[in-house]
Amino acid sequence: MQFLLDTSICVFFLRGKLNSDNLIRQKGRENCFISEITVAELRYGAENSDNPTKSHKAVDAFVSGLSIVPIYGSINRYAKEKVRLRKIGKPMHDEFDLLIGVTAIENNLTLITDNVKDFEQLDTIKIENWATRK
């Protein structure tokens, strides 16, 4: 099984609230991916932190060795899901979450998130929550 790590899970790892080394080692680093959107969100968080230099270094270390999945191949599914959700009266208001979710679907990856409710309305998404905190 292969996994797309959502930003919420990555933030837990970076803050030491989850043991990323053990979890990623157990699942296999080659099976763990992140979206370009997650990288952008992590960079924003680092830049907005009290110590941007230190935070960017932590992001660099975390991202190192993980495959980054581009969103371009998921754009058609993004448009279809956004319209489908709007038509059924359940629009996703967070564009980044929608892009991350459809990237997981399009690439046949299980989304790892602590925000299950934010993604569960997406058609055919597979979700796990690894947020058993230390």
C-alpha positions as CSV (number, residue, x, y, z in Angstrom):
1,M,0.0,0.0,0.0
2,Q,1.2,3.5,-0.8
3,F,0.3,6.7,1.1
4,L,-0.1,10.4,0.6
5,L,0.7,12.4,3.8
6,D,-1.7,15.3,4.3
7,T,-0.3,18.5,5.7
8,S,-1.9,17.9,9.1
9,I,0.0,14.7,9.6
10,C,3.3,16.3,8.4
11,V,2.8,19.1,10.9
12,F,2.4,16.6,13.7
13,F,5.6,14.9,12.6
14,L,7.5,18.3,12.5
15,R,6.2,19.2,16.0
16,G,7.3,15.9,17.4
17,K,3.7,14.8,18.1
18,L,4.0,11.7,16.0
19,N,7.0,9.5,15.6
20,S,7.5,10.0,11.8
21,D,10.7,8.0,11.6
22,N,9.1,4.8,13.0
23,L,5.8,5.2,11.1
24,I,7.5,6.0,7.8
25,R,10.1,3.2,8.4
26,Q,7.3,0.7,9.1
27,K,5.3,1.7,6.0
28,G,8.5,2.1,3.9
29,R,9.8,5.5,2.9
30,E,9.3,4.4,-0.8
31,N,5.6,4.1,-0.1
32,C,5.2,7.5,1.5
33,F,4.5,10.6,-0.7
34,I,3.5,14.2,-0.2
35,S,1.7,16.6,-2.6
36,E,3.3,19.8,-3.9
37,I,0.5,21.5,-2.1
38,T,1.6,20.1,1.2
39,V,5.1,21.3,0.5
40,A,3.7,24.8,-0.2
41,E,1.7,24.7,3.1
42,L,4.7,23.6,5.1
43,R,6.8,26.3,3.6
44,Y,4.2,28.9,4.5
45,G,4.1,27.6,8.0
46,A,7.8,27.7,8.3
47,E,8.0,31.3,6.9
48,N,5.3,32.3,9.4
49,S,6.9,30.7,12.4
50,D,8.9,32.5,15.1
51,N,12.1,31.1,13.6
52,P,11.8,30.7,9.9
53,T,15.4,29.6,9.3
54,K,15.1,26.7,11.8
55,S,11.6,25.8,10.5
56,H,12.7,25.7,6.9
57,K,15.6,23.4,7.8
58,A,13.1,21.1,9.6
59,V,10.9,21.0,6.5
60,D,13.9,20.3,4.4
61,A,14.9,17.4,6.6
62,F,11.3,16.0,6.7
63,V,10.8,16.3,2.9
64,S,14.2,14.8,2.1
65,G,13.7,11.4,0.7
66,L,10.0,11.6,0.2
67,S,8.6,11.6,-3.3
68,I,6.7,14.8,-4.1
69,V,3.6,14.2,-6.2
70,P,2.7,17.0,-8.7
71,I,-0.9,18.1,-8.9
72,Y,-1.1,18.6,-12.7
73,G,-2.2,15.0,-13.3
74,S,-5.1,15.5,-10.9
75,I,-6.6,18.7,-12.3
76,N,-9.4,17.1,-14.3
77,R,-10.5,15.1,-11.3
78,Y,-10.3,18.3,-9.2
79,A,-12.7,20.0,-11.5
80,K,-15.1,17.0,-11.6
81,E,-15.1,16.6,-7.9
82,K,-15.6,20.3,-7.2
83,V,-18.6,20.3,-9.4
84,R,-20.0,17.0,-8.0
85,L,-19.7,18.2,-4.5
86,R,-21.3,21.6,-5.2
87,K,-24.2,19.9,-7.0
88,I,-24.9,17.6,-4.0
89,G,-24.7,20.6,-1.6
90,K,-21.5,19.6,0.0
91,P,-18.8,21.9,-1.4
92,M,-15.3,21.7,-0.1
93,H,-14.3,25.2,0.9
94,D,-10.6,24.5,1.3
95,E,-9.1,24.4,-2.2
96,F,-5.8,23.0,-1.0
97,D,-7.6,20.1,0.8
98,L,-9.6,19.3,-2.4
99,L,-6.4,19.3,-4.4
100,I,-4.6,17.0,-1.9
101,G,-7.6,14.7,-1.8
102,V,-8.0,14.3,-5.5
103,T,-4.2,13.9,-5.9
104,A,-4.5,10.9,-3.5
105,I,-7.4,9.5,-5.5
106,E,-5.9,10.0,-8.9
107,N,-2.6,8.4,-7.9
108,N,-4.3,5.5,-6.1
109,L,-2.7,6.5,-2.7
110,T,-4.3,6.2,0.7
111,L,-4.6,9.7,2.2
112,I,-3.1,9.9,5.7
113,T,-4.7,12.7,7.6
114,D,-6.0,13.8,11.1
115,N,-8.8,15.7,9.3
116,V,-10.8,12.7,8.1
117,K,-14.1,14.7,8.0
118,D,-12.6,17.2,5.7
119,F,-12.0,14.5,3.0
120,E,-14.5,11.7,3.5
121,Q,-17.0,13.2,1.1
122,L,-14.6,12.8,-1.8
123,D,-15.6,10.0,-4.2
124,T,-13.6,6.8,-3.9
125,I,-11.0,8.2,-1.4
126,K,-9.1,5.9,0.9
127,I,-8.2,7.4,4.2
128,E,-6.2,6.4,7.3
129,N,-5.5,8.5,10.4
130,W,-2.0,7.8,11.9
131,A,-2.5,10.5,14.6
132,T,-2.1,8.3,17.6
133,R,-0.1,10.9,19.5
134,K,3.0,10.2,21.6
